[in-house]
Amino acid sequence: MRGRRSLTRPTLSLHATRKCGTDCHAGLCPRTFLKRIFVRYVRRTCRSRLYPTRAQARALHAQVDEACRLYNAALDERRSAWRMHSINLSYYTQASQLKAIRADGSLFVANISACQAVLRHIDNTFEAFFARVKRAEKAG
């Protein structure tokens, strides 16, 4: 198993809009020099290898299995809502049901943010699909 952690560090770059006619401060006169600071983020990724014990590996696989089950259930709910009632379900509609599902004890994912990430993934997939259909591109 591999773990990833993304670090973003800002890099600053200065751009001059106009320079002074004199040579004070090597062309950087504070009276007529206007600065703009552009912040650009550089994404860096650190990878580290995990060596879980057997019990930890079982727990991690159980979390992934629950996430898959949640994904398939949310996908089925969206499809059946459209087929039966012509209703579009959004991320917010499905995310509002998570608290009740977790209270029932039928969902064993470790935290709510992991559940929300699964639902956001479905929502982004649906948005991308219908955007491709709208542009008359290959839908799949």
N, C-alpha and C positions, 0 to 999 in steps of 0.2 A: 504494500500500500504506500502511496506517496502523498505527502502533505504539501500543500503550497501556501505560501503566505506572500501576498503582494505588498510591496512597500512603494509608496509614492513620495518622491522628494521633489520639492519645487526648485526649479532653476530660474534664476532671474536674468533678464537681459534688458539693457537700457538702450533706448532709441532716441536720438536727438531729432527734434522737429525743426530747429533753426539754430545757427551758431552766431556768436558775436563776431563783429568785424575785427576786433582787436585780438591780440594773442594772449590775453590774460587767462591764467589757469589752463593753458594748453587748449584754448578754444572752448573751455567750459565755463563761460562767464555766468554767474548766477542771475544777473539782471536780465539777460535775453535768452538764456538757454532753458528750454522747456523739456522736461524729462517725462517719458512715459515708461512705466515699468510693466513689462509683460511677464506674467507668471506662466510657465509651461511645466507641466508635471511629467516626470519621467517614471514610467512604471518599471519596477525591478521585482523579480520573482526569486524567492529563496525556496529551494526544494530540500526536503529532508525525508529520509527514509524511515518508516515506522517498522518496528519489530515488536508487534503485539504478542502477548501471551495467548494461549489457546482460549482462555476465558474472554480476554479482550477482543480477540478476533471474532468469537461468536457474538459478542455484544455489538460489534461494529457491523457484522453481517445482518444482524437482526434489525439494526437501525436502517440499513439500506433496503432491506426487504419491506419494512414498514413504509418507507418513503415511496417505494414502487407501488405498494398497495394503495397508498393515498393518491398517487398520480393516476393510477388506473380508475379509482373510484371517482375522482374529480372529473376525469375525461368522460367516463360513462354518464355522470350526472349532467354534464354539458350537452352531450349528444342526445340523451333521452329527453331533456328539457326542450331541446329544439324540435325533435321528432314529434313529441306528444302535444306540446302547447305552443310551439314557435316562439319560445322565450330565449333570449340571449342571456347567459349568465356571465357575470364579470368576476374579476378577482375579488372585489370587495364583497360581493354576494356570497362567494364561497368561503372567504376568510372569516366572515361573520359567523359561520357555522362551526368553525374550528373549536371554539370554547366549549360548546355543547357536546361535540364529538369527544373531545378529550375528557370532559366530565363524566361521560358515560363509561369511560374506560375501554373504548373500542379502538383507541389509537395510542400506540406506545412509543412514539418518536420522542426523543429526549427533550427537546425544547420547542417552543412555539415558532421561533424564527426559522427552524428547519422546515416546519410545515408550511410556513408562509413562502419560503423560497421555492418549494415544490409548486405551490399554486401560482406564484409569479412566473415560473417557467412555463406552465401551461398557458397562462394568459399571453405571454410573449410569443409562444408558438402559434396560438390562434391569430394574434394580430399580424404576424408575419405571413401566415397562410392566406388570410383574406386580403392583405396588401398585394400579394402576388397574383391572386385571382383578379383583383381590381385592375392591375396593370396588364392583364391578359398574358401573363407568363405561365410557365409550367408550375402547376399548383403543388406538386409533390416534392 
